[in-house]
Amino acid sequence: MSPIVLSIVVTIAAYLIGSLSFAVIVSRVMGLNDPRTYGSGNPGATNVLRSGSKPAAILTLLLDAVKGWLPVVLVRWFGQPYGLEEGTIAAVGLAAFLGHLWPVFFKFKGGKGVATAAGVLIGISGWLGLATLASWLIIAVFFRYSSLASLVAAVFAPFFYVLGGGVAWTMDPRIGVAIAIMSGLLVYRHKENITRLLAGKESKIGSKKKSS
């Protein structure tokens, strides 16, 4: 199989992995309400937390991150002998992220992609992932808005990648473009959160679920 064909195959596989909406899957397995029916209606860890089940939220967060991390590191670790390098890393990372946003297994109605994007960044570079997560954590701790923390981290991620290029990691323009696209889509998917933040109506971390 040629490197181009193999790259297409693994990119499709990454999208399918990303399409596993673990907020819904975990909630079903643990006997909780569908996260799309309460709170923000977003199938993500923050909304699952509003169900009152911290274990379910933590498991959702970890699995959503892993599905972004796994395709990237598999290509990094094993792809080079097959001609799969930075271009494919960028493609599979973006594909896994897009799978979370528009999952084929869940009628293309997915979450915002914060945890999956974090997993992709960690797969690209642990230092890049840590820097981005640190920016999320600082905002979340001080302001207690997951959405605001996610927006700040999304905006900072491409800058972190450029600033650290050649120092903490080797920068590749294709990976940079993939990160920029994820950043833009993360901001776009938070447009309703932005409206609620400006209106002072956004739910804070740890708030109880509300009926939709």
N, C-alpha and C positions, 0 to 999 in steps of 0.2 A: 504494500500500500504506500502510495507516495505521501510525502510530508504534508502536502496541501490537503489531500483527501483525509488523512488522519487528523489534521488540525480541525477540519470541518466536523468530523465525527465526534471528537472530544469536546468541541464547543457545543454541539447539540446535546451531548450527554451532560455537560455542565448546566445547560438550561433546564434539562429535565430534573436534575438534582435540586436546582434552585426552585423548581416548581412545587416542591414538597412544602406545603404550608404547615409548619410544625405547630403554630398557634392553634390551628383547627384540629390537627391530629392529636396533639397532646391533650387538648381539652376533651376530645371525644374519649380517649383512652382513660382519662382520669374522672370521667363522669361529670364534667363541667359544662356549662352553657357554651354555645358557639360564640366565640369572641366577636363575631361580626354582628351580633344581635344586641350588644350593650356597650356602654361607654362611648368611645369614639367610633366604634364599629370597625376599627382597624385590627386585622389579624396579626398582632405582634405581641411581644413580651410585655410591654407597658400596659396594654389593654387587658391581657390575661391576668396581670397583677390585680386589676380592679375586680376580678372574680373573688378575691380574698385568698387565693391559693398561691403563696409564694413559691412552693416547690414547682408548680406548673409553670409559673412565669420564668423561673430560673432555668428550667429544662428547655422551655421554648427559646429563651435567649441563647443558650449554649448550642442547641441544634441549628438554629437559624445562622449562627456565626460559623459553625462547622461546615455547613453546606456551601458557604462562600469560600472558606479556607481550603477545603479538601481539593477541589479541582485545580486550584492554583498551585498548591504544593506538590500534587502528583505530577503536574507538568514540569515544575522546577526540579523535582528529584529524579524523574525517570524519562523526561521527554527529549533531552538532548541527543541521545543516540539515535532517535527516530526523526531528528530534524525539527523538533518542536522546541522553540526558544521563546524570546520575549514577546513576539507577536501573538503567539498562541496563549501565553500567560495572560496577556491583556484581553484576548478574546474570551477565554474561559471564565475569567473573573467577571467581566461585564455580562456574560451570558447567564451565570449563576445569579447575579444581581437582578437582571431582567426577568429571570424565572420567578424570583420572589415577588416582584412587582406585578407581573402578569402570568400567573401560574396556569399552565395548560390543564392541570388536574383539578383546578378549582374555578373553572369558567373565567379564567383570566382576571380574577378579582383577588389581588394580593395585598400585601402590606406595604409599608413605606420603605423597607429595606435597610434600616439602620444597622441591625446586627449582622446581616449578610454582608453589607459593605465593609463593616469592621473586620469580618472574617477574611474578606478579599485582601484588605490592606495588610493584615497580619501575615497572610500568605505571601504577599509581595515582599514585605520586610517586617520583621518583628518590631524593629525600632519605629518604623512608620506607623504601625498599628498602635503601639504604645503612646506615641506622641498625640495621635488623633484621639485615642481613648482618654488620655489625660485632659485634653481640652474639653471633652464631653463631661468628664467627671467634675471638673472645676465648676462649670456652669450649673450642672445638676445639683451639686452640693449647696452652692450659694443661692440659687434661685428656685430650685425644686421643680423646674419645668423640663420634662424629658424632651419635649419638642424643641424648646429653645436651645438646649444642650446639643441636640442632634443637628440643628441648623448651623450652630457655630462650628461644630466639628466638621460638618460637610463643607463649609466654606474654607476652613483652614486646611483640609486634607491635601488639595492640590498644591497649596503653597508649601506645606511641609515636604511634599515629594520633591519639589523643585529645590528648596533650600538645602535639603539633605543629600541631593544628588551629587555623587562624586566624593561624598564625605562618609555618610553612614550606609549608602547603598549606591549601586550603579544605576544611573537614570537612563531610561529609554523613552523616547517620545511617544511610542505607541501605548506604553503603560500609562504615561502621563495623560494622554488623551482619554483613555478608559476611565481613569480616576476623575478627570474633569467632567465627563459625561455622567458618572455616578453622582458626583457632587450636584450638578445641575438638576438631575432627576430627583434627588433627595429634597432639594429646596422646593421643587415643583410639587412633590407629593405632600409637602407640609403646608400648602397654600391655605388650607382651612385652619390649620393650627396658627398660622401667622395672623389670620383674621381674628381668631379668638384671643390670641395674645395681645393684640392691639386693643381689643375690646375689654380686656381684663376678665375673660370668661374661660380661659384655658384651665383644664384640670391639672393639679399638681401631682407629683409623684406620691403614691401611697393613698390617693383619694379613693373613696368608695365608688363602685360602679354606679352609673346612672342609666336609667332606661333610655333607649334610643328613640 
